[in-house]
Amino acid sequence: MKESIELLKTKAQALPRARLGFFPTPLHRLDRLSEQLGINLYIKRDDLTGMNLFGGNKIRKLEYLMGDIVRQGYDTVLTYGAVQSNHAMQTATACRRLGLHPVLCLNPCSERDARNVRANLLLNRILGAEVHVVDYVPDEPEAEMKRRRQAMGRAHMDELARAGRRCYELPSGGASALGSVGYVMGYAELMEQCQALRIAPDYVFSATGTGGTLGGMVGGHLALGDRARVIGIADSPLDDDYEQNSAELCNGALALLSSDARATAADIHVDRGYYAPGYEQPSAIGTRAIHLMARQEGLMLDPVYTGKAFAGLLDWVQQGKVKPGSTVVFWHTGGVSALFADREITGPIGEA
Ligand SMILES: *Cc1c(COP(=O)(O)O)cnc(C)c1O
């Protein structure tokens, strides 16, 4: 190992951190699927980060983001996402835990009717978050929607400032160098658990969207110098500069931890082969992966991220890209509340 886990931990302690989740999350073997697939399959349970039943990967990011926000004395946090955004819901949860006021600026995606209060939108209501939703415009380019969404957010921030509030603007997905520190440290946590189990993963698979989570994992991997290949399975087409952005998030996080390791875009391995037909749109391979995990192991995956990511892992094994006997970690990033979203998002998971 290039840098020790202990050294990384010591460096992370210098950063302000809000204690939100329950760590370490479990790492355990999936015996039945291991046997079926002819590999050694482990699952890292970041669906169990807490603080409530509906945790997920954003909690690790939010521990560092919120630590900084609280230290700077903000009383309100405004963030962005799709109507069923896991990040928005987990931000609202974190705000409540810390006594801050959550403001969510959302856009209709697969679910067009924001009056249909289910899944994360329901949780946001229960949490009492201030929710604003931009109008749905058919065939609008994503960049234009994001511009309108941010304009709405900035207008609400002005209003909040006039009401005397100190409002922090958090990017969608919590995608920032400080957020990715949560996943550098998450990767160190995984490696510590692997050492205790006397295993050395050949592969680590994770769903990826903004690249903040994957960038952090790659940062942990480069700092520690373990043998694993860290693979992101895309949840959507992803911009052409995804690899570059993810490497920058990685390097920003490593710099905050004063580590000398650095990534280039070539260190970011992402497979865009499994998101079709689109973000938040169900697919046959995703449905099959959800059923397989539930029926062989009794565990729940989600239709937007982890179902498709696991479908990618299965395909890598079936194609022989992952050799028989390999040790593979599937990183469960959460999102399971989407099982209770509309059929536009879930697809026919309840049939057959
Ligand atoms: C947000 C999210 C991701 C993607 O994380 P990024 O850091 O944006 O790449 C993956 N899985 C789930 C369940 C998520 O909510």
The ligand as a MOL file (V3000), in Angstrom:
LIG
                    3D

  0  0  0     0  0            999 V3000
M  V30 BEGIN CTAB
M  V30 COUNTS 15 15 0 0 0
M  V30 BEGIN ATOM
M  V30 1 C -26.8120 9.6140 -6.5800 0
M  V30 2 C -26.7440 8.1390 -6.6810 0
M  V30 3 C -25.7180 7.5020 -7.3930 0
M  V30 4 C -24.6750 8.2570 -8.1700 0
M  V30 5 O -23.7940 8.9530 -7.3460 0
M  V30 6 P -22.8630 10.0890 -7.9890 0
M  V30 7 O -21.9820 10.4930 -6.8970 0
M  V30 8 O -23.7850 11.2040 -8.4130 0
M  V30 9 O -22.1780 9.5410 -9.1630 0
M  V30 10 C -25.6860 6.1180 -7.4100 0
M  V30 11 N -26.6260 5.3940 -6.7700 0
M  V30 12 C -27.6360 5.9710 -6.0840 0
M  V30 13 C -28.6520 5.0980 -5.4430 0
M  V30 14 C -27.7320 7.3580 -6.0190 0
M  V30 15 O -28.7400 7.9420 -5.3510 0
M  V30 END ATOM
M  V30 BEGIN BOND
M  V30 1 1 1 2
M  V30 2 1 2 3
M  V30 3 2 2 14
M  V30 4 1 3 4
M  V30 5 2 3 10
M  V30 6 1 4 5
M  V30 7 1 5 6
M  V30 8 2 6 7
M  V30 9 1 6 8
M  V30 10 1 6 9
M  V30 11 1 10 11
M  V30 12 2 11 12
M  V30 13 1 12 13
M  V30 14 1 12 14
M  V30 15 1 14 15
M  V30 END BOND
M  V30 END CTAB
M  END
